[in-house]
Amino acid sequence: MESQPVIELNNLTTGYLTPRGAVRIQSGISATLRAGEFTCLLGPNGAGKTTLLRTLAGFIPPLEGNIMIDRQHLASLRQEVLSRKIGVVLTERPSVSSMTVGQLVALGRSPYTGFWGRLTDRDRHITEEAMQATATTHLRDRLVDTLSDGERQRVMVAKALAQETPVIFLDEPTAFLDFPSKAEMMRLLHGLAHEKGMIIFQSTHDLNMALTLADRLWLVDREFGVTIGTPRELADNGALERYFVRDGISFDPAVPSFSVTPLETGP
């Protein structure tokens, strides 16, 4: 039996406003994000992945349509309510100075600690659980600006977990990571969605890893729009090939996986 919908997009149009008018990026998106699923957002640069993520997170308003979370309009929620429903992990480095990992993760409790930010025993327990879930407890006393890219991304996921939201959006969390770190991060996010019954929705350029680990894929492109399905569905109906195969790139729907052919050179 399928899990119950948590987030619904109804005829959503994403984009932004300029002095000359609205610039539409993606239009007519009607879709559902379900609890307990790890979903990957795939598409070329400039396709509108970050704009879509920021729209879903409530950072920018949709040009048309609406987003429902727990049957409430996202746009109607106060910030303090929204911060208890959605956690966001961006690619930008956190602008913190002389802050330890433990202190940064504890900031995830700010929606619950009030104006003074005083941690209760429960807050400290949840912070500890978040670091355990992301294997970052050994980093607790390290300064954030001494972390590697992979360590920092794990810490930012821990902070989002400490926020205790049922939804986490991530904008290319594996960017700039080496292959083992990419694999660790993707496996971690897949596990969190399944073990904790969360919505984990991330944009990524790691096609083959997404095909292996994602429960569902959202393909975005300026020409083809948005196509949604499981990796197997999108392999079988030709969508993955249509969106990504170019000269030198081939796709094997049986696996499914992409491969690259080197350029032929003369003798």
N, C-alpha and C positions, 0 to 999 in steps of 0.2 A: 504493500500500500504506500502510495506517495505521501511524503510529509506535507503538512499544511503550508500554504503560501504565507510568507512573512512580509515580503516587499512586492508590490505590484506596480508596474509602469503602464500607464494608460495613454496611448497615442502621443507619446513623448517626443518633443522636438528639442534638441540641444543646440546651443550656439551662444552667441554673445551680441551685445548691442554696441553699435558704433554711432558717431554723429551722423552718418549717412543712412543708418537704419540697422535692422537686424541681419546678422550673418548666420544662416542655418548650416549646421554641420551634419547632423543626423535627424531624420524625421520619421514620424509614425511608428515609434518603438512601443510595442505592447508585449510585455514579458513578465515573468515571475522569477524571483529569487527565493529558493526554498531553504528552510532550516535543514542542517545536516549535510549540505552540499558544498563542495569546493568547485567554484566556477572561475574559469580563466577567460579574460578578455583579450582577444588577439586581433592584430591588424597592423598595417604599415604606419610609419611615422606620418603624422598629419591627418590620420583617419578620424581623430576625435576621441581617442580612448581617455585621455586625461580630462577633457571637457565632460564626457559622460560620467566619469567617476566623481568629479567635483559636483556635478548636478545631482547625482544620487546621494551624495553626502550632505547636500543642502548648502554648499558653499556658493553656488551660483543658481539662479532660478531657471527653470525651463522656459523656452520661448512659447511652447504650447504643451497642452496635456498636463498630467499630474502624476505624482508619485505617492503611493499609499504605503504606510508602514504600520503594521498591526491595525489595519482598517482606519487609520487616521491620515489626513493629508499632511505630508512632510512639511509643506510650507506653513502649516498652522501651528507647528510645534515650537514652543519656546526653546532657546538654546540650552537651558539647563535640562530640559526633558530630552532633547535630541542627543545631548552628550551622554545620556544613560542608555541610548539605543544604538548609536553608531560610533565605532572607533575607526580612526583613519590613520594609515601609515603612508607617508609620502616619501619620495626619493631624496628630498632635500636633507642635508645634514642638520641635525638639531642645533640651534644657536644657543648652546649652553657653555658656560665657562666655569671651571673649577667645580663642576657637579659630578658626583659619583653615580655609578650605574644604579645603585639602590635608591638614591634620591630621585633620579629621573623616572624609574619605574613607579615609584610612589606617587609621582605627579598624576599617574593614571587614576588615582583615587580622588582627584580634585572635584569631580562632579558630586561627591558625597561628603566632603570634609568641611564644606562651608567656607565662609570668608577667611577665617584664620588658618585653614589648611592643617589643622591638628589631626594626626593619625590616631585612631583608636586601635585597640588590640585586633579587632576584626579587619581594619584596613591593613595593618601590618601582616596579618595572616594571609589575606588575599594577595598582597604584593609578593609575599614569599612563594605562594602557590604559582603565581604567574612566572616568576623566575625559574621555579622548578620545571614547569611545563615547557619552557623554552631553553632549558639547560644553560642558564646564565647566572646561577647562584654563585659560581666561582668568580664572577666578575663584579660582585656587589660593591667592593671598595675601590675598584678601578675608576679613574677619571674618564668620562665619556669621550673626551677628545684624544684619548690614547688608544681607542679601540680600532680594530681593523674594520673594514666595510662589512664583512660577514657578521662579526660580533655586534656591531652597531645595529644592524638590521634585526638581529635576534632580540636585542634589548628594546628596540622600538615596538616589536610585536609583543614583548612582555608588558610594556607600558599599556598597549591597547588591551591586552588581556586583563590587566589590573583594573581597567575602566569598567569591566564587567558588563559589556554590551553583548547583545545577541548577534550583532553584525559587525564585521570588520572589512573595510575597503582598503586595498593596498595598491599603490601606483608603482608598478615595476619594482617590487621589493628585491628582485634578483639582479637588477642592473648593477654592473661593475663588480659582481662577485665572480670568483673562479668556479670551475665546474663542480667540485665537491661541495662548495658552499651553496651554490644554486640548488643542487640536489637536496641538501639538508634542509634548506628553507622551504622548498616545495613540499617535501615529505612532512615537515612540521605543520604546514598550513593544511594539507590534506588531512592529517591526523586530528588537528584541532576541530575541523568541521565535523568529522565523523564522531569523534569521542565526546565532544561537548555539545553537539547538535546546533552548531552555529552556522550562520551564513558567512562564508569566506569568499570574497569576490576580489580578484586581483587582475591587473593588466600585466602582460608579459610579452617578451619577444622570444621566449624559449619554447618554440613550437613543439618539438618532439617530447620535451618533458611534460608540457601541458597535455599532449595526447595520451601520455602514459598515466598521469595522475588526476587530471580533472574529471569530475563527474559530468560537467556540462561546459560547453564552450559558447562564447559569444564572439562571432566574427564581425568585424566592422571594417568598412571601406567606403570611401566617398562615392565610388561608382556603383558598388553592389549593395550598399546599405548595411543592415544588420541581419545576420542569420544566426539562429540559435539551435543547438541540439547537443546530443552526446557525441563524443569523438567518433563512435561507430556510425551513428546516423549521418554525420557530416562527411565521413569518409565514403560511405555507401552512396550518398546522393550527389557526390561530386563537388560539394561546396568547398571543401578544403583545397581541392585542386584548383578550382576556379579563383579562389582568393589569393593563393600563394605561389602557384607554379608559374615560373618565368623561364627564359632561356637559361639553361644550366642548372635549373632546379627541377627535380622529379619527385613524384609522390607515389608511394606504394600503399594503396588502400587496404591491402590484406593485413599489414602490420598493426596499425597504420604508422607511417613515418615519412619524413622528407629526407632527401639526400641531395648533395651538390656534386656536379660533374666538373672536373677541372677543365680550363681552356686548353684546346689543342694547340700545341706549338710545333713549329717546323723542325726538321732534323738539324 
